[in-house]
Each structure stands twice: as structure tokens, then as C-alpha cells.
Amino acid sequence: MLFRKKKRERLRSPKPTIKGVLIAFFASTAAVFLLLLAGLSLVGTAMALAASMPLFLVFSPVLVPAGITATVLALSLMAGGTSGLTALTILTWLYKRERSHRIRELHVQQVVFLYQKTKQSKTKQEKKN
């Protein structure tokens, strides 16, 4: 295990691939859509809850429909929050993915640069000898 040959790593071109561009496009579109959906759901739920509070007090004998309404409002509030959390998760994933690709590209560029410099110094030493 200690003396195994290391596999050669492929050098990737710094150009973005079509697959990467499509992934980023659709993921960011989904994230923006989910953020908008979360915002609309949150605002709508808050307004509906504020509007329905006086109705709960006035029509307190009708507790079953009020309980159903409160449950629906709470579920829609949770759905809005979940959509927002999902959108933020997608955006965080996109950011980390892009950042790791850039770091990897920088490492590849450094390795190529060091390889070229070493090759140049070896050729200079061979010319001297």
C-alpha cells in the first residue's frame, strides 16, 4: 500500500463545461423560484393569520373550523420556511461547488507551472554539462 503507483490526475481545462453551466443555471433558477415561493408563502400566511385572529375571537364557539384553519395556516408557514431553507441550501451548495472548482484549478495551474520551471532548469543544467 505504501509503494503503490499514484494514479495520474487529469488536467482539466479552465473553461466551464456545458454540464457545469447547465447545473449552475437550473440550480440557481430553482433556488430563486423557491426563495420567491417562500417569501410569498410567508407574507400570505402572516397576513391570513393576522386577518383571522379577530375571527377566532368572535366565532370562538366554532372551534373545529378555527382549528382546521389554524392548522392549514401553520402548515403553509412551515412549507414557506422549508422552501426558503431549501433555496438557501441550493445556493450554499452552488457557492461551495464553484469555490472548490476554482481552488482545484489553481492547484493544477501551480503544478503545471512548477513542472515547466523544473523542466527548464533541467534543460539548462544539461546544456551546461
N, CA and C of each residue as an Amber inpcrd file, in Angstrom:
protein
   387
   0.8170000  -1.1870000   0.0000000   0.0000000   0.0000000   0.0000000
   0.8670000   1.2590000   0.0000000   2.0270000   1.1780000   0.6420000
   2.8980000   2.3440000   0.6860000   3.5910000   2.6040000  -0.6430000
   3.8640000   1.5210000  -1.3960000   4.6660000   1.6700000  -2.6030000
   3.8400000   1.5900000  -3.8790000   2.5530000   1.8090000  -3.7580000
   1.7120000   1.7880000  -4.9480000   2.0220000   2.9820000  -5.8240000
   1.8180000   2.7990000  -7.1060000   1.9920000   3.9210000  -8.0210000
   0.7950000   4.8600000  -7.8800000   1.0830000   6.1110000  -7.9320000
  -0.0010000   7.0870000  -7.8530000  -0.6430000   7.2260000  -9.2220000
  -1.9400000   7.3020000  -9.2200000  -2.6450000   7.4790000 -10.4830000
  -2.4350000   8.9010000 -10.9710000  -2.3020000   9.0280000 -12.2630000
  -2.1510000  10.3620000 -12.8360000  -3.4900000  11.0840000 -12.7940000
  -3.4290000  12.3030000 -12.4070000  -4.6490000  13.1040000 -12.3860000
  -4.7910000  13.7970000 -13.7270000  -6.0060000  13.8480000 -14.1970000
  -6.2510000  14.5420000 -15.4520000  -6.1760000  16.0430000 -15.2160000
  -5.5570000  16.7150000 -16.1550000  -5.5300000  18.1730000 -16.0800000
  -6.8020000  18.6820000 -16.7430000  -7.5390000  19.4550000 -16.0220000
  -8.7910000  19.9810000 -16.5510000  -8.5510000  21.3570000 -17.1340000
  -9.2870000  21.6200000 -18.1810000  -9.1710000  22.9450000 -18.7760000
  -9.9270000  23.9420000 -17.9030000  -9.4650000  25.1860000 -17.8660000
 -10.1320000  26.1790000 -17.0130000 -11.4910000  26.6150000 -17.5570000
 -11.8400000  26.1710000 -18.7710000 -13.1280000  26.5520000 -19.3380000
 -14.2540000  25.7880000 -18.6420000 -15.3760000  26.4480000 -18.4160000
 -16.5050000  25.7310000 -17.8220000 -17.1200000  24.7790000 -18.8510000
 -17.5770000  23.6450000 -18.3730000 -18.2160000  22.6850000 -19.2670000
 -19.6920000  23.0270000 -19.4170000 -20.2850000  22.4860000 -20.4530000
 -21.7120000  22.7270000 -20.6830000 -22.5250000  22.1320000 -19.5390000
 -22.1110000  20.9570000 -19.0750000 -22.8180000  20.3110000 -17.9730000
 -22.7780000  21.1800000 -16.7170000 -21.6050000  21.7310000 -16.4100000
 -21.4800000  22.5910000 -15.2330000 -22.3190000  23.8500000 -15.3490000
 -22.3320000  24.4280000 -16.5500000 -23.1310000  25.6410000 -16.7680000
 -24.6160000  25.3250000 -16.6150000 -25.0500000  24.1980000 -17.1830000
 -26.4640000  23.8250000 -17.0630000 -26.8500000  23.5290000 -15.6190000
 -25.9770000  22.8450000 -14.8960000 -26.2540000  22.5620000 -13.4820000
 -26.3900000  23.8640000 -12.7030000 -25.4480000  24.7710000 -12.9190000
 -25.4900000  26.0460000 -12.2000000 -26.7390000  26.8410000 -12.5720000
 -27.0960000  26.8410000 -13.8590000 -28.2620000  27.5990000 -14.3110000
 -29.5510000  27.0610000 -13.6890000 -29.7590000  25.7550000 -13.7910000
 -31.0040000  25.1880000 -13.2790000 -31.0640000  25.2190000 -11.7570000
 -29.9360000  25.0180000 -11.1010000 -29.9390000  25.0660000  -9.6370000
 -30.2120000  26.4800000  -9.1440000 -29.5970000  27.4790000  -9.7910000
 -29.8430000  28.8550000  -9.3500000 -31.2700000  29.2820000  -9.6810000
 -31.7970000  28.8320000 -10.8140000 -33.1870000  29.1380000 -11.1490000
 -34.1360000  28.5190000 -10.1230000 -33.8690000  27.2730000  -9.7580000
 -34.7020000  26.6120000  -8.7470000 -34.5960000  27.3240000  -7.4050000
 -33.3890000  27.7570000  -7.0540000 -33.2020000  28.4440000  -5.7790000
 -33.9580000  29.7690000  -5.7530000 -33.8760000  30.5190000  -6.8450000
 -34.5880000  31.8020000  -6.9020000 -36.1000000  31.5650000  -6.8440000
 -36.5790000  30.5660000  -7.5800000 -38.0110000  30.2540000  -7.5500000
 -38.4570000  29.8720000  -6.1450000 -37.6730000  29.0460000  -5.4720000
 -38.0450000  28.6240000  -4.1190000 -37.9840000  29.7910000  -3.1340000
 -37.0150000  30.6910000  -3.3190000 -36.9660000  31.8770000  -2.4540000
 -38.2030000  32.7500000  -2.6560000 -38.5920000  32.9590000  -3.9110000
 -39.8010000  33.7420000  -4.1750000 -41.0390000  33.0500000  -3.6050000
 -41.1160000  31.7500000  -3.7930000 -42.2400000  30.9920000  -3.2530000
 -42.2790000  31.0730000  -1.7300000 -41.1160000  30.9840000  -1.1090000
 -41.0520000  31.0750000   0.3510000 -41.4870000  32.4550000   0.8270000
 -41.0350000  33.4940000   0.1390000 -41.4160000  34.8500000   0.5170000
 -42.9070000  35.0880000   0.3700000 -43.4570000  34.6590000  -0.7650000
 -44.8980000  34.8230000  -0.9730000 -45.7030000  34.0260000   0.0470000
 -45.2730000  32.8190000   0.3000000 -45.9790000  31.9820000   1.2710000
 -45.9120000  32.5830000   2.6680000 -44.7450000  33.0830000   3.0350000
 -44.5760000  33.6760000   4.3580000 -45.4410000  34.9230000   4.5200000
 -45.4210000  35.7990000   3.5280000 -46.2200000  37.0280000   3.6050000
 -47.7120000  36.6960000   3.6040000 -48.1240000  35.7900000   2.7170000
 -49.5380000  35.4140000   2.6600000 -50.0210000  34.7760000   3.9460000
 -49.1930000  33.9240000   4.5190000 -49.5700000  33.2620000   5.7670000
 -49.6620000  34.2580000   6.9140000 -48.7080000  35.1630000   6.9850000
 -48.7340000  36.1640000   8.0540000 -49.9710000  37.0580000   7.9340000
 -50.2940000  37.4590000   6.6980000 -51.4780000  38.3000000   6.5020000
 -52.7610000  37.5340000   6.8370000 -52.8310000  36.2840000   6.4100000
 -54.0230000  35.4810000   6.6990000 -54.1670000  35.2240000   8.1940000
 -53.0590000  34.9900000   8.8640000 -53.1070000  34.7590000  10.3050000
 -53.5410000  36.0270000  11.0420000 -53.0010000  37.1810000  10.6140000
 -53.3900000  38.4410000  11.2490000 -54.8690000  38.7560000  10.9930000
 -55.3420000  38.4390000   9.7940000 -56.7460000  38.7140000   9.4710000
 -57.6890000  37.7440000  10.1780000 -57.2340000  36.5370000  10.4260000
 -58.1370000  35.5400000  11.0130000 -58.1800000  35.5780000  12.5400000
 -57.2680000  36.2550000  13.1840000 -57.2700000  36.3120000  14.6510000
 -58.5590000  36.9120000  15.2200000 -59.0250000  38.0500000  14.7080000
 -60.2990000  38.5630000  15.2400000 -61.4680000  37.6020000  14.9930000
 -61.4190000  36.8950000  13.8680000 -62.4840000  35.9250000  13.5920000
 -62.4730000  34.7900000  14.6050000 -61.2810000  34.3870000  15.0230000
 -61.1980000  33.3350000  16.0430000 -61.8280000  33.7990000  17.3510000
 -61.6230000  35.0660000  17.7010000 -62.1790000  35.5760000  18.9540000
 -63.6970000  35.7520000  18.8770000 -64.1790000  36.2450000  17.7390000
 -65.6170000  36.4880000  17.5970000 -66.3830000  35.1670000  17.4890000
 -65.8630000  34.2600000  16.6970000 -66.5570000  32.9830000  16.4670000
 -65.9120000  31.8560000  17.2680000 -65.6350000  32.1050000  18.5180000
 -64.9730000  31.0950000  19.3420000 -65.7840000  29.8140000  19.5330000
 -67.1400000  29.8460000  19.4770000 -67.8640000  28.5730000  19.6150000
 -67.6040000  27.6060000  18.4550000 -67.1520000  28.1320000  17.3570000
 -66.9070000  27.2880000  16.1820000 -65.4200000  26.9280000  16.1780000
 -65.0440000  26.0580000  17.0860000 -63.6210000  25.7550000  17.2580000
 -63.0640000  24.7890000  16.2160000 -63.8780000  23.9010000  15.7080000
 -63.3630000  22.9170000  14.7440000 -62.9040000  23.5950000  13.4500000
 -63.7180000  24.4520000  12.8290000 -63.2190000  25.1460000  11.6320000
 -62.0330000  26.0650000  11.9440000 -62.0640000  26.6610000  13.1350000
 -60.9330000  27.5100000  13.5160000 -59.6610000  26.6780000  13.6700000
 -59.7930000  25.4940000  14.2490000 -58.6300000  24.6070000  14.3810000
 -58.1080000  24.1550000  13.0270000 -59.0430000  23.8500000  12.1190000
 -58.6300000  23.4510000  10.7680000 -57.9110000  24.6030000  10.0730000
 -58.4650000  25.8080000  10.2040000 -57.8420000  26.9780000   9.5870000
 -56.4590000  27.2410000  10.1750000 -56.3560000  27.1450000  11.4820000
 -55.0570000  27.3650000  12.1260000 -54.0440000  26.3120000  11.6860000
 -54.5010000  25.0770000  11.5400000 -53.6030000  24.0130000  11.0870000
 -53.1270000  24.2700000   9.6660000 -54.0560000  24.6680000   8.7960000
 -53.6820000  24.9630000   7.4050000 -52.6970000  26.1260000   7.3550000
 -52.9520000  27.1580000   8.1530000 -52.0410000  28.3020000   8.1770000
 -50.6640000  27.9120000   8.7080000 -50.6350000  27.1040000   9.7420000
 -49.3430000  26.6710000  10.2900000 -48.5820000  25.8040000   9.2900000
 -49.3040000  24.9240000   8.5950000 -48.6460000  24.0740000   7.5990000
 -48.1040000  24.8970000   6.4350000 -48.8580000  25.9080000   6.0100000
 -48.3620000  26.7480000   4.9150000 -47.1630000  27.5780000   5.3640000
 -47.1550000  27.9910000   6.6280000 -45.9940000  28.7080000   7.1570000
 -44.7640000  27.8020000   7.1650000 -44.9570000  26.5530000   7.5730000
 -43.8340000  25.6060000   7.5670000 -43.3760000  25.3110000   6.1450000
 -44.3120000  25.2230000   5.1990000 -43.9450000  24.9670000   3.8030000
 -43.1320000  26.1290000   3.2390000 -43.5280000  27.3500000   3.5830000
 -42.7650000  28.5170000   3.1270000 -41.3660000  28.5390000   3.7070000
 -41.2590000  28.2390000   4.9890000 -39.9370000  28.1940000   5.6160000
 -39.0640000  27.0980000   5.0410000 -39.6650000  25.9520000   4.7650000
 -38.9120000  24.8440000   4.1770000 -38.4390000  25.1910000   2.7730000
 -39.2850000  25.8610000   1.9900000 -38.8760000  26.2750000   0.6430000
 -37.7110000  27.2520000   0.7120000 -37.7760000  28.1840000   1.6390000
 -36.6730000  29.1310000   1.7990000 -35.3910000  28.4510000   2.2210000
 -35.4970000  27.5150000   3.1460000 -34.3230000  26.7700000   3.5950000
 -33.7350000  25.9410000   2.4620000 -34.5900000  25.3420000   1.6570000
 -34.1150000  24.5710000   0.5060000 -33.3890000  25.4700000  -0.4810000
 -33.9370000  26.6460000  -0.7430000 -33.2930000  27.5790000  -1.6650000
 -31.9290000  28.0160000  -1.1380000 -31.8490000  28.3170000   0.1450000
 -30.5600000  28.7130000   0.7200000 -29.5570000  27.5680000   0.6830000
 -30.0370000  26.3490000   0.8760000 -29.1540000  25.1840000   0.7930000
 -28.6060000  25.0260000  -0.6170000 -29.4570000  25.2050000  -1.6210000
 -29.0060000  25.0980000  -3.0100000 -27.9770000  26.1750000  -3.3160000
 -28.2340000  27.4030000  -2.8850000 -27.2850000  28.4880000  -3.1390000
 -25.9580000  28.2420000  -2.4330000 -25.9980000  27.7230000  -1.2140000
 -24.7650000  27.3990000  -0.4900000 -23.9990000  26.3000000  -1.2060000
 -24.7140000  25.2910000  -1.6890000 -24.0720000  24.1980000  -2.4190000
 -23.4130000  24.7200000  -3.6850000 -24.1130000  25.6130000  -4.4190000
 -23.5320000  26.1950000  -5.6340000 -22.2660000  26.9790000  -5.3140000
 -22.2960000  27.7610000  -4.2460000 -21.1360000  28.5600000  -3.8670000
 -19.9490000  27.6680000  -3.5170000 -20.1860000  26.6440000  -2.7010000
 -19.0960000  25.7480000  -2.3080000 -18.5590000  24.9770000  -3.5060000
 -19.4450000  24.5690000  -4.4070000 -19.0210000  23.8200000  -5.5930000
 -18.1350000  24.6850000  -6.4760000 -18.5600000  25.9060000  -6.7230000
 -17.7750000  26.8100000  -7.5670000 -16.4390000  27.1300000  -6.9130000
 -16.4600000  27.3250000  -5.6220000 -15.2270000  27.6500000  -4.9000000
 -14.2400000  26.4830000  -4.9570000 -14.7230000  25.2580000  -4.7990000
 -13.8290000  24.0970000  -4.8420000 -13.2600000  23.9040000  -6.2430000
 -14.0620000  24.1930000  -7.2810000 -13.5470000  24.0730000  -8.6430000
 -12.4450000  25.0940000  -8.8950000 -12.6220000  26.3010000  -8.4060000
 -11.5910000  27.3280000  -8.6080000 -10.3180000  26.9830000  -7.8600000
 -10.4480000  26.4680000  -6.6490000  -9.2660000  26.0780000  -5.8810000
  -8.5410000  24.9470000  -6.5990000  -9.2920000  23.9750000  -7.1140000
  -8.6990000  22.8580000  -7.8410000  -7.9650000  23.3620000  -9.0860000
  -8.5660000  24.3160000  -9.8030000  -7.9180000  24.8760000 -10.9920000
  -6.6300000  25.5920000 -10.6230000  -6.6390000  26.3080000  -9.4960000
  -5.4120000  26.9810000  -9.0650000  -4.3180000  25.9760000  -8.7440000
  -4.6580000  24.8710000  -8.1030000  -3.6650000  23.8430000  -7.7930000
  -3.0950000  23.2410000  -9.0730000  -3.9570000  22.9930000 -10.0490000
  -3.4930000  22.4320000 -11.3190000  -2.5570000  23.4120000 -12.0060000
  -2.9060000  24.6880000 -12.0010000  -2.0460000  25.6920000 -12.6240000
  -0.7000000  25.7680000 -11.9190000  -0.6880000  25.6780000 -10.5990000
   0.5770000  25.7040000  -9.8650000   1.4310000  24.4890000 -10.1990000
   0.8180000  23.3230000 -10.2940000   1.5700000  22.1100000 -10.6200000
   2.1610000  22.2160000 -12.0160000   1.3780000  22.7000000 -12.9680000
   1.8760000  22.8570000 -14.3360000   3.0190000  23.8600000 -14.3630000
   2.8790000  24.9530000 -13.6440000   3.9360000  25.9650000 -13.6030000
   5.2170000  25.3890000 -13.0180000   5.1040000  24.6880000 -11.9000000
   6.2910000  24.0820000 -11.2820000   6.9200000  23.0360000 -12.1940000
   6.1040000  22.2710000 -12.8870000   6.6190000  21.2710000 -13.8230000
   7.4090000  21.9470000 -14.9340000   6.8750000  23.0320000 -15.4870000
   7.5700000  23.7400000 -16.5650000   8.8780000  24.3450000 -16.0690000
   8.8650000  24.9210000 -14.8840000  10.0930000  25.5120000 -14.3370000
  11.1510000  24.4370000 -14.0830000  10.7380000  23.2940000 -13.5680000
  11.6940000  22.2150000 -13.3120000  12.2630000  21.7040000 -14.6220000
  11.4260000  21.5830000 -15.6120000  11.8790000  21.1150000 -16.9190000
  12.8750000  22.1050000 -17.5140000  12.5900000  23.4080000 -17.3740000
  13.5060000  24.4280000 -17.8910000  14.8430000  24.3750000 -17.1670000
  14.8120000  24.2230000 -15.8620000  16.0760000  24.1820000 -15.1090000
  16.8730000  22.9300000 -15.4580000  16.2120000  21.8050000 -15.7000000
  16.9170000  20.5820000 -16.0940000  17.5740000  20.7510000 -17.4580000
  16.8590000  21.3920000 -18.3850000  17.4520000  21.5980000 -19.7130000
  18.6270000  22.5610000 -19.6380000  18.5650000  23.5560000 -18.7830000
  19.6900000  24.4810000 -18.6090000  20.8930000  23.7580000 -18.0220000
  20.6520000  22.8810000 -17.0570000  21.7500000  22.1240000 -16.4480000
  22.3650000  21.1620000 -17.4530000  21.5480000  20.5570000 -18.2930000
  22.0670000  19.6360000 -19.3000000  22.8850000  20.3810000 -20.3460000
  22.5020000  21.6000000 -20.6830000  23.2600000  22.3940000 -21.6500000
  24.6060000  22.8000000 -21.0810000  24.6600000  23.0550000 -19.7830000
  25.9260000  23.4280000 -19.1470000  26.8910000  22.2460000 -19.1370000
  26.3670000  21.0570000 -18.9550000  27.2220000  19.8570000 -18.8810000
  27.5520000  19.3890000 -20.2290000
